Amino acid sequence: MRSVRSWGRLGEAKHRVVALSNAKENALRHVLAESLPGLAYGNGRSYGDACLNPNGNLWQSRDLDHFVAFDPENGCLVCEPGVLLKDIMELTVPLGWMLPVTPGTQMITVAGAVANDVHGKNHHVYGSFGDHVERIRLLRTDGEIIECGPTVRSDWFAATLGGVGLTGFIVQVTLRLRRVPSAWLEVESKPYFDLSEFFALSDKAEPDWENTVSWIDCLGGGSGRGIFMQANFATVEGDTVPSTQLARKPKKIPFVPPVSFINRWSLKPFNNIYFWLNRQKKERILSHYQPFFYPLDNLHDWNKLYGPSGFYQYQSVIPREVGQEATSEMLREIRQSDQGSFLSVLKTFGDRRSVGMLSFPEPGVTLALDFPNRGKVTLDLFERLDSIVRQARGRLYLAKDARMPRDLFQAGYPRLVEFIKYRDPGISSAMSRRLID
Ligand SMILES: Cc1cc2nc3c(=O)[nH]c(=O)nc-3n(C[C@H](O)[C@H](O)[C@H](O)COP(=O)(O)OP(=O)(O)OC[C@H]3O[C@@H](n4cnc5c(N)ncnc54)[C@H](O)[C@@H]3O)c2cc1C
């Protein structure tokens, strides 16, 4: 038995870790059958309990990391489940191909990206990760293999995309990449001073800009100020580009501080400084894709900064019609509770429905905030935020969740009833026991 944590480091739980290193299906079939019930574990970048199975089996798939095929003519890539998005980008970007959708870190596995149907900064153009998956090869714990895709056994495909690992073990994924003119983006930043300005900037940017996202000062005054960013891939000559932006040697947080560095005394001044510094910044810059898409990947283990009690992330999506009002209410609650974080993101999702039965993105606005775990005060705040989300008919993101109540899950994910039919009875997770079983 070994202790395993998820990204939020809210606690450690003992697991029987089964390291999978042989992708041959017969071998996998055998290992899985020997360790039931179990759960697949990718790279543990889910914040809550989606990737945990305390006191049970954990099938670690990170070492199943081979590329099976890549066609540089059409961008079709076939790989094993444990391949990191970072490995894909390093292989394909020099050839002019890129993953169409990537989240805020590239340190996640392909199967993890499928199982949470992750989204990025370009949802209004490219949708979510699953929109670019052509085929999933799924091994059920009874030994059956299911090949599914948008046009083949599409019901299994819809259940597995965003299915938080509960429909079977993903053994292979086929993806369709997109072309990019270079590894660089032209990025424009604009300060905003309240939420209506944020929505106006988003509406204006979406038709012309592929990537839109904003940092929001959740503790600042008014109805929410922040820095809005819009970016498009740029055509550049390699030589003319400043190399200073390329990935530097990653820094590491060497220990867990005895208390969280992120607390009510550090946050307000930090947010103030960040806002005013960025406000002054040059409006338009050229940025390499790595610092633009994955600003925190260069600081390994930054999650340790929250100290021994760990932290929660609260990510909601609220339908567009009531998005401004509900976001404003949530920010008011957060300010009044004197909690909140530096890492706060506000962004709109495009007007497109996700394929996955339990996929998170839906048309609307998504707010994601980190909160140091201060026990009851933090959980009490979440209950107040839950009421706003519930009333606005929104939902919370499973990849980030560690505590939402069942009724909110059921209300936010109406296709749950349909999903249940595709569950693999040999798979169980802390999240499935908390929300479904
Ligand atoms: C800094 C940071 C930024 C992030 N930004 C974003 C963002 O912008 N957008 C976004 O959508 N998400 C974001 N995330 C969340 C992250 O993308 C997801 O939680 C992702 O699923 C993590 O992948 P993983 O490989 O670490 O998988 P894990 O967290 O280990 O597992 C995730 C799920 O995948 C399942 N799984 C893993 N392998 C398999 C397999 N072989 N077969 C079946 N199921 C499997 C697990 O059972 C689990 O349910 C962010 C996370 C971090 C830490």
PDBQT file of the ligand as one rigid body, heavy atoms in Angstrom, charges set to zero:
ROOT
HETATM    1  C1  LIG A 501      -2.143  23.556 -13.252  1.00  0.00    +0.000 C 
HETATM    2  C2  LIG A 501      -3.368  22.864 -13.778  1.00  0.00    +0.000 A 
HETATM    3  C3  LIG A 501      -4.108  23.499 -14.748  1.00  0.00    +0.000 A 
HETATM    4  C4  LIG A 501      -5.239  22.876 -15.267  1.00  0.00    +0.000 A 
HETATM    5  N1  LIG A 501      -5.958  23.527 -16.228  1.00  0.00    +0.000 NA
HETATM    6  C5  LIG A 501      -7.034  22.948 -16.764  1.00  0.00    +0.000 A 
HETATM    7  C6  LIG A 501      -7.752  23.576 -17.817  1.00  0.00    +0.000 A 
HETATM    8  O1  LIG A 501      -7.413  24.687 -18.242  1.00  0.00    +0.000 OA
HETATM    9  N2  LIG A 501      -8.807  22.915 -18.357  1.00  0.00    +0.000 N 
HETATM   10  C7  LIG A 501      -9.175  21.672 -17.931  1.00  0.00    +0.000 A 
HETATM   11  O2  LIG A 501     -10.130  21.118 -18.486  1.00  0.00    +0.000 OA
HETATM   12  N3  LIG A 501      -8.529  21.040 -16.939  1.00  0.00    +0.000 NA
HETATM   13  C8  LIG A 501      -7.466  21.654 -16.337  1.00  0.00    +0.000 A 
HETATM   14  N4  LIG A 501      -6.783  21.012 -15.350  1.00  0.00    +0.000 N 
HETATM   15  C9  LIG A 501      -7.262  19.694 -14.895  1.00  0.00    +0.000 C 
HETATM   16  C10 LIG A 501      -6.574  18.537 -15.646  1.00  0.00    +0.000 C 
HETATM   17  O3  LIG A 501      -6.443  18.835 -17.015  1.00  0.00    +0.000 OA
HETATM   18  C11 LIG A 501      -7.438  17.269 -15.527  1.00  0.00    +0.000 C 
HETATM   19  O4  LIG A 501      -7.698  16.967 -14.195  1.00  0.00    +0.000 OA
HETATM   20  C12 LIG A 501      -6.833  16.053 -16.234  1.00  0.00    +0.000 C 
HETATM   21  O5  LIG A 501      -7.830  15.066 -16.346  1.00  0.00    +0.000 OA
HETATM   22  C13 LIG A 501      -5.659  15.472 -15.460  1.00  0.00    +0.000 C 
HETATM   23  O6  LIG A 501      -5.088  14.402 -16.211  1.00  0.00    +0.000 OA
HETATM   24  P1  LIG A 501      -4.113  13.332 -15.558  1.00  0.00    +0.000 P 
HETATM   25  O7  LIG A 501      -3.402  12.640 -16.656  1.00  0.00    +0.000 OA
HETATM   26  O8  LIG A 501      -3.280  13.975 -14.504  1.00  0.00    +0.000 OA
HETATM   27  O9  LIG A 501      -5.155  12.305 -14.949  1.00  0.00    +0.000 OA
HETATM   28  P2  LIG A 501      -5.571  11.983 -13.449  1.00  0.00    +0.000 P 
HETATM   29  O10 LIG A 501      -5.834  13.265 -12.737  1.00  0.00    +0.000 OA
HETATM   30  O11 LIG A 501      -4.610  11.033 -12.851  1.00  0.00    +0.000 OA
HETATM   31  O12 LIG A 501      -6.955  11.250 -13.720  1.00  0.00    +0.000 OA
HETATM   32  C14 LIG A 501      -8.050  11.957 -14.249  1.00  0.00    +0.000 C 
HETATM   33  C15 LIG A 501      -9.141  10.983 -14.642  1.00  0.00    +0.000 C 
HETATM   34  O13 LIG A 501      -8.685  10.203 -15.744  1.00  0.00    +0.000 OA
HETATM   35  C16 LIG A 501      -8.928   8.837 -15.494  1.00  0.00    +0.000 C 
HETATM   36  N5  LIG A 501      -7.922   8.059 -16.233  1.00  0.00    +0.000 N 
HETATM   37  C17 LIG A 501      -6.585   8.208 -16.226  1.00  0.00    +0.000 A 
HETATM   38  N6  LIG A 501      -6.010   7.281 -17.019  1.00  0.00    +0.000 NA
HETATM   39  C18 LIG A 501      -7.022   6.527 -17.536  1.00  0.00    +0.000 A 
HETATM   40  C19 LIG A 501      -7.090   5.390 -18.398  1.00  0.00    +0.000 A 
HETATM   41  N7  LIG A 501      -5.994   4.831 -18.924  1.00  0.00    +0.000 N 
HETATM   42  N8  LIG A 501      -8.312   4.886 -18.685  1.00  0.00    +0.000 NA
HETATM   43  C20 LIG A 501      -9.439   5.424 -18.176  1.00  0.00    +0.000 A 
HETATM   44  N9  LIG A 501      -9.437   6.488 -17.354  1.00  0.00    +0.000 NA
HETATM   45  C21 LIG A 501      -8.242   7.035 -17.044  1.00  0.00    +0.000 A 
HETATM   46  C22 LIG A 501      -8.791   8.717 -13.982  1.00  0.00    +0.000 C 
HETATM   47  O14 LIG A 501      -9.463   7.557 -13.483  1.00  0.00    +0.000 OA
HETATM   48  C23 LIG A 501      -9.460   9.995 -13.522  1.00  0.00    +0.000 C 
HETATM   49  O15 LIG A 501     -10.854   9.836 -13.429  1.00  0.00    +0.000 OA
HETATM   50  C24 LIG A 501      -5.639  21.593 -14.794  1.00  0.00    +0.000 A 
HETATM   51  C25 LIG A 501      -4.878  20.953 -13.814  1.00  0.00    +0.000 A 
HETATM   52  C26 LIG A 501      -3.752  21.583 -13.299  1.00  0.00    +0.000 A 
HETATM   53  C27 LIG A 501      -2.945  20.891 -12.236  1.00  0.00    +0.000 C 
ENDROOT
TORSDOF 0
